[in-house]
């Protein structure tokens, strides 16, 4: 049993209230850790520590900040096995997935922004014979980073690395559902000598600890990833305080498959985009649209491949699909499967909870495929966030674009075609922040990340993240 501590002013410390919450291993259904039930007192202490640290940290050279962040990246890589095991036990995802994707990406996040800050240049604009303008960018001060439970360390570092690289001090809250790797990261920060107060991690519930960050007048910016309804509440509270906001919210992403696709590659990737991380990825291709001429072939092959996936103990190398993150999440996903049946959907695969040997109390759901639903059915419009996909045929490009764009979300989309002009044409018309053509989840960290409509506000990644965490100032000097 692990007792997790807050990380404030360079020290690991208990919550000031002395209260803790249970953290459950989703594969076993058993409590495996206790986390601080932090409140406004803990947040206030963290913000004060960050304010104290900011003058020194913000005035250090880019090279010095870069060196410290590179050391953190190296330590993450050195502790890959420990971190991956913690991620699997905390989240329910297969250990192999955490080893190959989550933890290496966390190290890459630190390494990318540690190097990017050394190449982040100022701009100048000359007014011929009149004046020269130059634009500087300075860190904001104390910023809040609030991350979700689906990719715990992956997305936690995706936020704090650019904030720290740009010279800000951070007060961060990982999800209370998956706190363990953030806790292990704070131990790494102690080991490498990150100055006290530069990063502060406060564990606890959103309505208590998270809300205290959102409304605090000393927090200059908020980077949040999570549900659309929570994002709306944050915006309502933060906007009157004129805080900068980056909100990465929900998705209901279309996967559009044309008959001229490279079929085998498409099928392999569609299995991944549907069920990786138990479908608990905001970028998952949860609505599959298949050109009518290959629909029956695809349905037969996709159902066969899906039924062959092994749902099992996340620590077993043979497991393709682990447990969803919590009992409430399992119940939510199962309720949508019931809804789909009520809306006329036909279950082609899965549709039920699975009892896994040696993990009988775990939260496992069979990968589920549903057909026969209208494109505007609730099951096709609302984010389920589990191992559930819907599929339907289409005849024309115009038809599938109307289906794809019909939801209130617009995060990502995938298009499968060998027709270059069609790829450009469809990508241009899709209402999404990201369009993958003949691939999925292929990420260049230099590119902007984010969505449109109810999928969020602002962009993360690359220069966009460094712009978000800095404030521009123009200086005009008359010649």
N, C-alpha and C positions, 0 to 999 in steps of 0.2 A: 504494500500500500504506500503510495507516494503522497506526501503532503506538499503541495505546491505553494510557493511564496510569491508575493509581489516583488518587483525589482524597482526600487526607488532610491535615487541619489547614489547609485552604485552598490547598494546593499540589498540582499535578499531579506525580506521582512514579512511578518504576518500581517493580516488586515488589522486595522486599529480597533475594529469592533470585536475581533476574536472569533467571528463567525465564518464557517466554511460551508461549501456546497459539495455534494457528491458528484463525481465524474464516473460515468459508466462505460465499460468496455462493450461496444455494441455487438461483438461476436459472441460474448458470453452472457450478456445481460447483468453482469455483476459489477459492483462498485470497485474501481481499481485505483482511485485517487481522490483526494480532497483538495478543493481549490478555494482561494479566498473569496468570500462574499463581500467584496469591497463596496464602499459607498463614497459619498462626497468628501469625507475626511481624507481617504486615501488618494483620491484624485487631486485634492488640493495640495497634499504633500508632494505628489509627483510633479504638479505644475510649478510649485515653488522651486523644486530642485532643478527643473528644466530652465526656468527663468534665470536662476543663479549661474547655470552652466553656459547659457547662450553667449554671453559676450566673448568668452575665451574660445569656444568651439567655432563660432561664426567668423572669428578673425584669424583662425589658423589657416595655413596655406592649403590649397586644394591638394597638393602633394602629400601633406601630412594626414589630412582626412582620408585620402585615397589609401595610404599605407595601412591605416588601421582597419579600414573596411576590407582590404585585400586579405589581411590576416584573419578576419572573421570568416571570410569565404574559405580560406584554407582549412580552418578548424572545422567548419561544417563538413568539408570533404573527408577530413580525417575521422570524423565521428559518424560517417554515413550509416554504418550498421546500427549503431545505438539510436540515432535519430529515426531511421526508417522503422525499426521495431516499435518505437514509441508512437510514431504516426499511425502505423497499422493498428496497434492496440487501442489507440484513442479514437480513430475514425472508422475502423472496420474495413478499410481498403486492403486488398492483397498486399502482403509484404513486398512482393516482387515489384509491384507498381510504385510503392514508396521508394524502393531502392533505385529503380530505373528513371523515375520521373520527378517525384516531389522533392526529394532531398538534393539531387544534383541541380535542379532548377533554383532552389533556395540559394545555393552557393553561387550559381550564375548571376542571380539578381544582384548580390553584393559585388561580385567581380565586375559586372557590366557597368554599374553606376560608379564604382570606384575608379574605373578608367575613363568613363564618359566625362566626369567632372573636369578632368585635365584637358579636355578638348572642347569645352563649352566656351565659345568665344563671344565677346561683346560686338555690338554693331556700331558702325559710324556712317553718317550721311553728310556729305559736303554740299553746302549751298554755295555755288561758285562765286568767289570774290565777296561773299557776304558773311558766312558763318560755317562752323562745323558742329554737327551734333554727334554725340556719342551716347549710347544707351548701356547702362550698367544693370546688373541683376544682383540683388542682395537677398539673403535668406529672410524668411518672413518672421521667424521668432520661434514660438512654441506651437507645434502643430499636433493634431490628433489623428491617429491611424487606427481604424476599427476594421478587423478582418473577420472572414466567415469560417465555417467549420468544414467546408467541402475539400479545400486544399490548404490545410492549416498553415504549415510553414512556408509553402510555395507563395501564397498570397500575402502572408504577414511580412515576409521579406521584400516582396514586390512593392510594398508601400514604404516601409521604413528605410530601405536602402537609398532611394533617391532623396528622401527628406534629409537624411543624415549627410549624404554626399554634398548636398547643396548648402549645408551649414546650419540647418535648423536643429533644434532639440525636440525630441518626440515624446509624447505620452501616448502609449498604445494599449489597446485592449483586444486580445485575441478572443475568439469565441469561447464562451464558458463550456461549450460542449466538447471542444478539442483543445485544451490548454497546454498539453504536455510538452510539445516541441518548442513552443514559445518560451516555456520555463527553462528548457535545456539551452535555448539560445541565450538567455540571460546569464547562464553560468559560463557560456563561451565568452560573452562580453566581459565578464569579470576576469577570466583567464587572460585575455589579450590586452587588458588594460584600457578599455574604453573609458574615457574620463567620466567621473561621477556626474549623474544628472543629464547626460547627453541623450540617453535612451532610458525611459521609464516605462515599465510594463505593469499595468493594473488589471488584475483578473476580476471577473465578476459578471453580473447580469447587465444586459443592455439598459433596462429602465432605471437602474441605479448608477452603476459606474459609467456606462456609455453615455447616458443622458447628462450626467454631471460634466463630462468632457464637452459635449455639444453646446451646452448653454454657458460655459465658463467664458467670461469676457477676455481672458488672456490667451485663449486658443484662437490662433489667427486663421487656421485652415483645417478642414476635415476631409480626410480621405476614407471613404466607407465602401465596403463591398458587402452586399447582402440582399435581402428581399425588397421588392419595390415599395411595399407599404411602409416598411421601416425607413427607407430612403425618403419617402414623402414626408414623414414626421420630422426627420432631421432637417429637411429643407425648410419646413414651416418654422422650426425653431431657430435655425441658423441664419436665414435670410434677413430678418430684422436686425441682426447683429452684424451684418455685412461681412460675414466670414466667407472665405473662398471655399468652394465645395467641389469635390470630385466624387460622384456617386455611380458606382458600377453595380447595376441592379439585375433584374431577372431577364430571362430569355425563353423564347419558344421557337427554336431555330429550325428553318426548313432545310431539308437535304433533297436537292432536286436532281433526279437521275434521268438523263436523256439516253435514248436507245444507242447512240453512237459512242457511249462511254467505253473506257477500257474496263471491261466487265469484272475481271478477277480482282484488279486493284480496287475498284469501287466496292466490291462485296467485302473484301478484307477490311477496308477502312470504315465501311458503314457499320460493321459489327463493332468496331472500336468506338466510333462516334455515337453509337446508340447506348452501349452498356459499360464503357470504361468508368471506373470509379462508381459503379452501381448506378450510372446515369446521373450522378450528383455533380455535374459540371455545368456551369451556366452556358457553356458553348456546345453542349450536346445537341446532336441533330435529332430532335425528338419528333419531328413531323417529316415523314419520308414520302416524297412525291415521285412516282415512277411513270415514265412514258408508257402508254397503254400497250404498245407492241411488245414490250419485254416484261410487262407486269407479272404475268403468271410464272414465267421463268424465274424472275427475281423472287417472287413470293415463296416458291418452293425451295429455292436455294437459301434464302435468308432464314426461313423458318427452320430448315434442317441445321444450319450453322448455329442458330441461336439455341436450339434444344441441345446441342452438343457442348455448350458452355458448362463448365463445372462450377457450381455454386458451393462454396465450402469454407472451411476454416481459413481465414486470411493468412495464417502462418504456414500453410501447406503450399508447396511449390506448384501443385497441380491445380490450385484454385484460380479460376478466371474471374470470378465475381465473389466479392465478400459481402459483409453485412451493411445495410444502410445505417446511418449514423446514430439513430436513436429510436426508441419505441414510438414517440409521437410522430417522427418522420415516417416510420413504417406504416403506422395507422393512416396517415395522410395519403400515402401512395396507394394503399389498398382501397381507401375510400374512392379514389379516382378510378380505379379499375371497376369498382361497383357502379360508379356513375357512368362509365363508358358502356357497360352492359345496358343500363337503363336508357341510354341515348341510342341504342340499336347497334352498338359495336359488337364485333365477333372476335373472340379471343383465339388467336392462331397459335400462340405459345405462351406458357407461363400463366400469369393471372392469379398467383397464389403465394402464400407464405411457405417457406421451406424449413423443415426441421433438420438441422445439420447434426450428424453424429459428433459427439464430444463438444458441441456448441448448441445444445438443445434449447437454451433460453435466448439465443441470439436473434438478431433482427434481419433475417434473410428473406429476400423476395426473388422468385424466379424471374429471369428476364422475360419481359412481356411484350407481345406484338398484338396490336388491335387493328382490324380493318372494318370497313363498312360505316364509318362515321362521316357526317357532313363536315366540310372544312370549317364551318363556323360553330360546330358543337363545342360545348364547354371544355370537353377533354382535349380539343384541338386549339383552344384559345388560352387556357390557363396553364401556368407553369406547374408541372407535377414534381420534377426534380427527383426522379427515381429511375429504376431500370424499366421504363415503359416508353414504347414508341407507337405511333400510329402510322398507317400507310394507306395510300390511295392512288389510283391511276389518274393520268391527265392525257389530254389529246394535243393541246396546242401550247405554245410558249406563252401566249397571252393568258390562257386559263391558269397555268401553274403560277404565273406571277401574281395573279389576283389572289390565289390561295396563299401563297407565301407571304404576301404583304397584308393579310387580313387581320393579323393579331395586333394587340396594343404594344407588342414588344418589337425590338429591332436591334438585337445584339449581333448575331453572326448568321451566316448562311453558307451552304456548300452547294456547288454546281459541278455536275459530272457531264462532260461533253468533250469530244475531240474537235468540235467546230469552233475555230478561233473567233470568228466574228460573233457567233452566238454567245460565247463566253463573255466577251466584252459587253455585248448588248444586254444580256441578262444581269451581269454584275452592276451595270450602270442603273438598272431599274429596280434592283432589290433595295428595300428600305432596311438597311443594316449597316452597322459600323464596320463590320468585317465580312469579306466575301472570300471564301476559299474555293479555288477552281482545281478540281482533280486532286484534292488533298484535304486534310482536316487537322487542325491544331498544330499546323506548321508555323512556328512563331519566330520571327526575327525581333529581337528585343529592341531594335532601333525604331520600330514602327509604332504608331499610335494604337491604343487599345481602348475600346469603349463602344457604346451603342447609341441608338436614337430612340425616340418615343419614350416609352416607359422603361426602357433598358438603361436609362441613366443620363447623367449630365457630366460633361468633361471627358478628358482622355488621360489614360495612364500610359507609361512606356516611353522609352527613348527621350528625346528632347522635350516631349510634351510633359513628362513627369517633372523634369527639372524646371520647366517654365512654371508649372503649377506651384512648385514649392519655392519659387522666388518672386520678387517684386521688381518690375522694370522701373528704371528712373532715367529720363532723358536729360542730358546736359547740353545746352546750346551756348556756344562761345562765339561771339562776334569777332570777325577777323579785323 
